[in-house]
Amino acid sequence: MTVKEMLQPSIEQVVENIEKVIVGKRNVAILSLVALLAKGHVLLEDVPGVGKTMLVRALAKSINAQFKRIQFTPDLLPSDVTGVSIYNPRERQFEYKPGPIMGNIVLADEINRTSPKTQSALLEAMEEGSVTVDGATRPLPRPFFVMATQNPIEYEGTYPLPEAQLDRFLLKLNMGYPSPEEEVGILSRVEKAPPIEGIRPVMALDELLELQRQVTKVYVSDPIKRYIVDIVQRSRSNASVYLGVSPRGSVALMKAAQAYAFMHGREFVVPDDVQFLAPYVLSHRMIIKSEAKFDGLTAEEIVAQIIARTPVPIQR
């Protein structure tokens, strides 16, 4: 299965909107929507200047969502993310001032540049769907989607996310540099005005919430569930892997496959869905042995090897 297959009309419109801003990254646009429809979050690891912020802004404008951006720095506090209670002398009581986490689409820029305490505040909100300030729990808006970015090159002064927190992201994506032809296209598009200014909403938030509900109804047969578990189990026994994928990874792969199948107009998941999504869902959930890294083996290559060796369920 390829990402060039026909998508549902409403979803195709969102992808086309993103493609007006981000040239040649249809794959990333579709995978971002997979995470959004599956009520998951995305970790986008890439160098500066390849369009990460534009991707999130285009997605937010396409669905008419409230967009918030958090620039993570070493001095950022958890309250700078979640919000804070401030005393109002006129009312003689504390009032909650929402933080930037209170948005539909949140860009957590350079998440590895802030302290683990602040990282945890964001990741707790992602997991729980709410924030707790001064003992009061406040629900986050719906839908709620976080795309966190980090630079894979500069590590000085950073706080790498531990594996337990990486596991909270449904997908880990890379955008990569554009081809020469694509980069010429970028120059042509921004020559007069940024294309993001011309983006118009093509989907309402209520419609998106309904699509999220429909995704959960996509049928996953027992052989497909067994296929997912077999892939995950093999990651735990692979000679090159120190720590394999957790059961949370199995759940994430199933939910992502449901969303991907739904986007392509199917009411059931097929093995091709699982195979296509596995590298994006599972790679960041494994710890590779140091000797395997020394040999140049990556997590994505290990997942590809596991998929190639795992028997595919066949409809009889």
C-alpha angles and dihedrals in degrees: 000000000000133000089243093077118114114276128206109281098247092046092045089056091056091049091049090051091054091047089058087065104028113049120215098356102108090133092058092045092053094046091050088055090048089059093044094051091045090051090243135126135239133229109205112196115188146115120280120275102032095110106269094139093044090052093056094042091050091050092050094048092047093059095035091243131158106259122207129179126202117193105205115217133168092258097049113123128211089247089057086064104036100033133245141248114244125192115246107205092194093056093031093226141090118268124203115237107199119232125221090271086079096088139098096237115029125188110204099195118205094350092180092065095071132073122276089247092060092041088055092053090057095043092048089054090050092051100040100034089227143069130226117217120176091344095308118114115216123190119233121237119272125268097035121183130169125197109188122192133201135177112240093199108052112060100158110115094005134126108218114217111252118238093254089060095041085058089066092070116086094208138017113206139183124202101193129193119306122247117258090259092049092048091053087052090052091054091050093051096050095040094100107013138351108270090222088075091064096053114116128190114267098174133041123226091242089055091051091051089052091050089052089054092049092051090064089059094060107118120244112191123216093250089055091049089050089049091054092048092048091054092048093045091053090055088060094052098039113124092225095051123086095186122016133209118297126227087262086067091055091052091046093051092050094049092046090050090051090053093046092050091048092050088057093051098256127132094206139048121246129197091255089064091055093046094050095048100039097086092051095045102038109031097078091046095065131078111217121214115253093240090055090051089049088055089054096251115151131202090245091056091049091051089049090052091049092050091049091053098042115094112244117229111245126205110238 
